[in-house]
Every structure is written in structure tokens, then in C-alpha cells.
């Protein structure tokens, strides 16, 4: 069908716009971005004043080029692990005001058993920095392997190549104040890069080079350990219902200003109504207000009230998140 009348075409476009607007305005909730602290997996002393990071390097007694190359790869990974640990810890409120020096220690014992350092050794290493908490990278090993070959599928031939980087990384924390080792952690993983191409796949071209891969491995080790021992910021989203009554609309302004008490007042008014589905939405919103105010148990109680009024699909997902907040609450 063809339209020659321009005014008729404008009318059709306008109606289409109204239909689209109608569909979008029917979305019953808005989303907001939130950020909160997640409790670390491991408990370490939080009353420290001066932390340092210590890299343990083992004396290489072998002289072959292969051994020297492997030692250099491990050294790159160790340096990156320490830098990554420092960078990630400085983003945590426990460490954000700290100056975290990185020290290096050449060990002469065997790396076979990864023995703890003697306390007098720790003391002599940290005396200049007057450190009371040592985050020690006790051992780092990256065993790289690679291959590249020509293959083919049903249509044509091509080249395939990969580089694997299995990681073996061991951390230990020394608490000098109490002369205790409150945490030790073995991290194992394998990073892999692969590539298919119509020309030979080469390390350092289509794939990372050996030292680049070891740097990635070290960065991974530092990041994972920081997340394990220190509170970290988590970015998330939350929903709230915004239509159904003048009070629900009015509360939007308070949410945008993060005035949660004022928003809760408006939602309480809605909850006092006799409309069950609207009461469920108001109770859901009151759960959000209490979460934002740090009242997680009260937040969960409001979700239970919401469910008792009307089975909103959003309640189950939100309840899981509140349970996680309760489990990870930082005292």
C-alpha cells in the first residue's frame, strides 16, 4: 500500500509513536545503580598500621638458557602480582590511606616446601619500614606451553595456535604484632589464548608473547588475592516501582536525590491503602529504602510482607540479593 498524502503519513507516524510510548510507559519499575562493600572471604587483622608486600625470589642455581628463561618469566609474573595486589588493595577502604611498599627478598632455601620465613628474618626485612603486616608472595611459577600447526575444516585449510599459562601462586600473611600467620592461600589456574588464522599463528603476533602472558598471570594472582583478603566495592542494580499513585511518582524525586527516609514516607502512605498489588509494590520499595539505610533484616521483612500481599516476580531475585548482603555484612 502506498501513501501519497503526507498528512496521512504524519498521522500514522504519530500513532506509532504513541503506541511505542504506551508500551514503554507500562514498565512498572525503574532501575538505579548502587555500590556496596563485599566482605572478604578470609579474615585477616584489620588493625594494622603499616602493610608491605614482599616478593620472595629463589636463588637460581641452574645455568642453562632454558632455566634462566623460566626464572625470568617467573620474575615478571611475581612483579606483576605484587603490583596488582597493591593496586587492588588501595581501592579497598581498609588500605586506601596506606602507602604499601614492595620489597624483594632473595631466598637461598629450596622452593620445594615453601617454608615460612623466620620471624627474625621478617623483622630485619621490615625494620626500615616499621611494618606490622607483611603480605608475602612466597612462591610464583608460570609454566608456559605453546603450539601452532596447520589444520583444515570441511571448506578450507587454516592455521591454529595457542599459548597456555598454568599458574601456581602461594601467598602468606605475617602479623608481626601477634607473631602469627593469619592467612595462607594457594591459587592455581590456567590462562589460555588461542587463535585461528590463514597465516601461521606466531607467539607475540596473533598471540601474547611469553613475558606478556606471564604478566597477565601475575596480574590475575594479585587481583584474586586482594578480593580474598580485603573488602571490595561491588557495582549492582536495584529496582523500584514508580507508578500507581501520586505518592509513588513523588518518591521518584527523593530516590534520585538518595533521600531514602523521605522516599520511605511516601511509600508508607501507599502501603496504608487497600490495594493489594499496590501495597506489595510499596512494600518492595520499602525493602529497598531499608537496604540503602543498612537495615538488611528489616529489608527482608518488607519483602516477606510484599509477597504476602501479591506475588511480584521481582521479590525472589531481590530476596537472594538481600540474603547475600546479610551474609557479607561488614561489622
N, C-alpha and C positions, 0 to 999 in steps of 0.2 A: 504494500500500500504506500502511495506517495502523497505527500502533503505539499500543496503549493501555497497555502495560506500561512504566512509567517506568524500571525497572531495565534493561529491554532497550534502551531508547533511550540510557541512560548507557553501556552496553557498546559500542554502535555508535559513539558519540562518542569513546570511549576508543581503540577500534581505529583510527578515522580519525586520531586524534592520533598514534598510534604509527606509522602509515603515513607521515604527513607528516614526523614526526621522522626516520624512516628515510631519506626522500628527502633531507632537508637534511643529515643526517649523512654522506651519501655524497659530498658535495662534498669533493674531496681536498685543497683548499688554502684558506688564509686570505689576506686582503689587509691590508696595512699602508700607512699614509700616510708618504711621505718628502718631504723638501725638499732641494734641492741648488742650487748655483750654476751658472748657464749662462754660458759665455764670451761676451763681446760680439763682434759681427760685425767691428767696426773696432778697430784697435789705436791707443790714444792713450796719452800718457805717464801712468804711474801713480805717478810720484814727486813729484807736485805737492804743495804745502803749502796754498795759498790759491786756490781757484777762485772765479770770479764769473761771473754771467750778464749779458750785455749785450744790450739791446734797441736795435736801430737803427731810428730813425724818420726818414722822409724829409720834408723841408720841403714842405708842400702849397702850391704856387704858384697853384692854381686856386681860384676863389672861388664857383663855382656850388653850390647846395644839394646837388646830386647828388654832386659831388666831395667836399664836406665830409662827407656821409653815408658815402660809401665809405671815406674816411680814418678816420672814427670806427669803422666796422666792423673795419677792419684793425688799429686800435689795440687794440680789445678782444681780438681774436684773438692779437695779439702778447703782451699782458699774460698771457693765459691760457696761452699756450705756455711762457712763462718760468716761471710758477708751477708748471705741470705738470712741466716739466723738473726744477725744483728738488725738488718733492715726490718724484718717482720716483727721482732720484739719491740722495736721502737714505736710501732703502731699500736702496741698494747698499753693500756693505762698503767700497768704495773711497771713498765720500763720506759715510758715516754719521756721522763725527765732525766734519764740516765745517760751517762757517757760510757759506752761499752767498749773498752779497748780490746783489741785482738792480739793475743800473744802466741808465740810459736815455741815449741819445746822439742828438741831432738832427743828422742829416746834411744837407749842402747840395748834395752832388753828385747826379747822376741815378741813379735806381734801375734804369736800363735794363741796365747791365752788371754790377751787384753787385760792384763793385771791393773788394778787401781794404782794410782800414784801414791807414794808415801806422803804422809802429812807434812813432813819436814821439807819435802821437795815442793809441794804445793805452796807452803808458806814462803819459801825462798823465791819462787816464781812470782808471787803476788805481793811481795813486801813493798815494792816500789809503788804499786797502785793502791795499796791498802784495801785490797778486795776482800769481800766476805762471802761471795758466791761465785764459784767457778763453773762455767758451762763448757765442759770439756769434750771436744771431738776426739775420742780415744782411738778410733780406727776408721779408715776410709779405704775402700777398694772398689774400683770400677773395672770390670773385666770385659773389654770390648771385643766383639766379633763381627765380621762383615763378609759379605759375598756378593758377587754380581755375575750374572750369566744371561745368555740368550735363550729365550723360550718362544712359544707361539700359542695362539688360540686358534679357533676354527677359521679365522679370517686372515690373519697375518702374523708375522714374527715381530717380537719386540724384546727389549732388554729389561731385566728386573734386578734390583739390587737392594740391599738392606744393611743397616748397622744396628746391632743390639748392644745395650749397655746395662748389664746386670749390676746392681748396686748392693754393697754390703757396708753399712754405716752404723757405728756404735757410739752413742752419747752417754756421758756420765756427769752427774752434778755433784760438786763438792760444797758442802755447807761448812765453811771454816769456823763459824761461831759455835756450832754444836759438834763439830768434827764428825759429821755424818754424811752419808751418801744417800740423799733422799730420793734419787731417781736415776735409773739407767734404762736405756732404750736401744733396742736393736731394730734398725729399719732396713728392710730388704724389698727391693722392687726391681723391675726391668723396664727400661725405656727402650723404645724401638722406633726407628724411622725406616720407611721403605718407599720405593719409587719405581714406577714403570715408565719406560721412555722408548723412543725409536732409535736412540743412540745409546752407547754404553753408559751405564749408571756409575758415576765416579764419586768416591768419598771426597767431600769438600766442594763438590759441584752441585749435583742434584740432592745430595745427602750432606748432613753436617760433617765437619772434619772430626778427627779423633779428640782433639782438645776441646772443640766446641761441644761435642757430645758429653764429655766429662764435666764441662762447666754446667750444662743442663742438669746432669745427675746431681752435682753438688748443690745447685740451687734448690732442687726438689727436696734433698735431705734437710737443708736448713729451714725451708718453709714448713715441712711436715712436723719437724720437732718444735718449732715455735708455736704452732697450733696446738700441740700436745701439752705444753707446759705453761702457757700464758693465756689469759682471756683475750679473745679476738672479737672484732666487730663483724656482725653479720648483717647483710642487707636483705630485706624481705619486703613483702607487700601485705597490706591488710585491706579488707573490705568493710564498708559500712552502708547501710540503707539510707536513702535520702529523699524518697518520695512517699506520699501517702497522707501527709498532713502539713499544715503551715509550720509546725514545730520541727518536723523533720527537715524541711527546707531551711529554716532559720539556723539549725545546728550546723549546716554546711560551713557557714562563715566562721564559727568557733573552731571547727575541725581544721580549717585552713590556717588559722592562727595558733593551732595547737593549744587552745584553751579548753582542756578536756572537762574540767569541772562545769564550765558554762554549757558545754555541749550536753553533758550528762543531765543537767537540769531540764533541758528541752526534751530529751529522750524519756526522762521520768514522767513528764506530762503526758507523753504519748502512751507510755506503759499503763497509765492510770485509766485509759479509755477501755471500752468494752469490745473492741475489735480484735479478735484473737490473732489473726495473721499480723496485723499492725503491731500488736503487743509483742509478738515473737520477734519482729524486726527491731523494735525498740530495745528489747532485752539483749539481742545480739549486739546492738550498738553500745549498750551499757557495759557489755563484756569487753569491748574494745577500749572504752574510756578507762576502765579499771586496769586493763593491761598497761596502757600508757602511763598510768599513775603507779605502776609497780605492784598492784594488788592482784596477783595472779589467782589466788584461791577465790577471791570474790568474783573475778572474771569468769572462772569456771562455773561458779554458782549461777551466774546470769545466763550462761549458755544452757544449763540444765533447765532454767525457767523458760528460756526461749523454746527449747524442744518440747516442753510440756504444753505450750500454747499452740504451736504449729510446727510440723516437721520441715523446717527450712533445709534445703540441700547443703547450704554453706556451713551448717553448725558442726558436722562431723569433722570436716577438714580443719576448722578453726580450733576445735577441742584438742586435736592432736598437737597443734602448734602451742596451745596453752600448756598442755602436759609437758611438752619439751621445755618451755620456759621455766616451769616449776622444777623440773629435773636439773636444769642448768643454772638455777638461781645462784648468784654470787652473793655470799653473805657480806 
